[in-house]
Amino acid sequence: MILLEILKYTLPSVIVFLTAYFILKQVFDKQREQYQAELKTQIIKENAKILVPIRMQAYERMVLFLERIAPANLILRQNQPELNAFQFQTQLIQAIREEFEHNLSQQLYISTNAWEQVIQAKEEIVSIINTAASQLKSDEPSSLLGKLVINSEESLKKPIIKLAIDTLKKELKDNLG
């Protein structure tokens, strides 16, 4: 009898408590989900504020790299009349490799396609230098190698440096707006 009396008063209380608990749990869970979604959005925005300038700098550095290894620019910068063709060839290729190694980390911030274009441009310029050098005797003056390299690059229908720079520009434009 006493047990029935106790149940008569406690059972409705337990039911009210459980109902309130589950309703409040749903409300709090929904609020937590909204807060987490807002936090995630805010983190994405903050990351974008940090990453956009870094990515822009990477594109700038890769364009600068390509401009620096363009045959006319490279030859003018590396020109030393006292060198022979072989020495000049070695110096040009070494300069390209050093520039490339200096910019290796930029591949993190540009697309795989753009990075492959940059590598292809670098390899093409090295190939042009090696091909031009193979047409000369190693002791001929460096100026002859310079002329051959520039003429070889100019004779290409699609200058690889320009194609790579155009790819970088298009990609940057697409990514920023």
C-alpha positions in Angstrom: 0.0 0.0 0.0 2.7 2.4 0.9 4.5 1.5 -2.2 1.5 2.4 -4.3 1.3 5.8 -2.5 4.9 6.5 -3.2 4.5 5.5 -6.8 1.4 7.7 -7.2 3.5 10.8 -6.3 6.9 9.9 -7.7 5.9 8.4 -11.1 4.4 11.6 -12.4 7.5 13.5 -11.2 9.8 11.0 -12.9 7.8 11.4 -16.2 7.9 15.2 -16.0 11.6 15.1 -15.2 12.4 12.7 -18.1 10.3 14.8 -20.5 12.0 18.0 -19.5 15.4 16.3 -19.7 14.9 15.1 -23.3 13.4 18.3 -24.5 16.2 20.4 -22.9 18.8 17.9 -24.3 17.5 18.4 -27.8 17.5 22.2 -27.5 21.1 22.2 -26.1 22.3 19.8 -28.8 20.8 22.0 -31.5 22.4 25.0 -30.0 25.7 23.2 -29.8 25.5 22.2 -33.4 24.7 25.8 -34.5 27.6 27.1 -32.4 30.0 24.5 -33.9 28.9 25.4 -37.4 29.4 29.1 -36.7 32.8 28.4 -35.2 33.8 26.3 -38.2 32.7 29.1 -40.6 34.6 31.7 -38.6 37.8 29.5 -38.7 37.5 29.1 -42.4 37.2 32.8 -42.9 40.2 33.4 -40.6 42.2 30.8 -42.5 41.3 32.5 -45.8 42.5 35.8 -44.5 45.9 34.2 -43.8 46.1 31.9 -46.9 45.0 34.3 -49.6 48.1 36.6 -49.2 50.4 33.6 -48.9 48.9 32.1 -52.1 49.2 35.4 -53.9 52.8 35.6 -52.9 53.4 32.1 -54.2 52.0 33.0 -57.6 54.1 36.2 -57.6 57.2 34.3 -56.8 56.5 31.7 -59.5 56.0 34.4 -62.1 59.2 36.0 -61.0 61.0 32.7 -61.2 59.7 32.2 -64.7 60.7 35.7 -65.7 64.2 35.2 -64.2 64.8 31.9 -66.2 63.5 33.3 -69.5 66.5 33.0 -71.7 67.0 36.7 -72.6 66.8 37.7 -68.9 68.9 34.8 -67.7 71.6 35.4 -70.2 71.8 39.1 -69.5 72.0 38.5 -65.8 74.6 35.8 -66.0 76.6 37.2 -68.8 80.4 37.0 -68.3 82.3 37.5 -71.6 85.4 35.8 -70.2 83.6 32.4 -70.0 83.7 29.9 -72.8 80.5 28.2 -74.0 80.8 25.2 -71.7 81.4 27.3 -68.6 78.5 29.6 -69.6 76.2 26.6 -70.1 77.1 25.2 -66.7 76.6 28.6 -65.1 73.2 29.1 -66.8 71.9 25.7 -65.7 73.2 26.1 -62.2 71.4 29.5 -61.9 68.2 27.9 -63.1 68.5 25.1 -60.5 69.3 27.5 -57.7 66.3 29.6 -58.6 64.1 26.5 -58.7 65.3 25.1 -55.4 64.8 28.5 -53.8 61.1 28.4 -54.8 60.3 24.7 -54.2 58.1 25.4 -51.3 55.7 27.4 -53.4 54.2 24.2 -54.8 52.2 24.0 -51.6 50.2 27.1 -52.5 49.6 26.6 -56.3 47.7 23.9 -58.1 49.3 20.7 -59.4 48.7 21.8 -62.9 50.4 25.2 -62.4 53.3 23.5 -60.7 53.7 21.0 -63.6 53.7 23.9 -66.0 56.5 25.6 -64.1 58.5 22.4 -64.0 57.9 21.9 -67.7 59.1 25.5 -68.5 62.2 25.0 -66.4 63.0 21.7 -68.1 62.4 23.2 -71.6 64.8 26.1 -70.9 67.5 23.7 -69.7 66.9 21.6 -72.8 67.2 24.7 -75.1 70.5 25.6 -73.3 71.9 22.1 -73.7 70.8 21.8 -77.3 72.4 25.1 -78.2 75.6 24.2 -76.3 75.8 20.9 -78.2 76.0 22.9 -81.5 79.1 24.7 -80.3 82.6 23.7 -79.3 83.1 24.0 -75.6 85.9 26.6 -76.0 83.9 29.0 -78.1 82.9 32.4 -76.6 79.9 32.5 -74.3 78.3 35.2 -76.4 77.7 32.6 -79.2 75.9 30.3 -76.8 73.8 33.3 -75.5 72.7 34.1 -79.1 71.9 30.5 -79.9 69.8 30.1 -76.8 67.9 33.3 -77.4 67.3 32.5 -81.1 66.2 28.9 -80.2 63.7 30.1 -77.6 62.3 32.8 -80.0 61.8 30.3 -82.7 59.4 28.3 -80.6 55.8 28.7 -81.7 54.5 28.6 -78.2 57.0 30.1 -75.7 56.9 27.8 -72.7 57.6 30.6 -70.2 54.6 32.7 -71.5 52.3 29.6 -71.4 53.3 28.9 -67.8 52.9 32.6 -66.7 49.5 32.7 -68.5 48.5 29.5 -66.5 49.5 31.1 -63.2 47.7 34.4 -64.0 44.5 32.6 -65.0 44.6 30.3 -62.0 45.1 33.3 -59.6 42.3 35.2 -61.2 40.0 32.2 -61.0 40.9 31.6 -57.3 40.4 35.2 -56.2 37.2 36.1 -57.8 
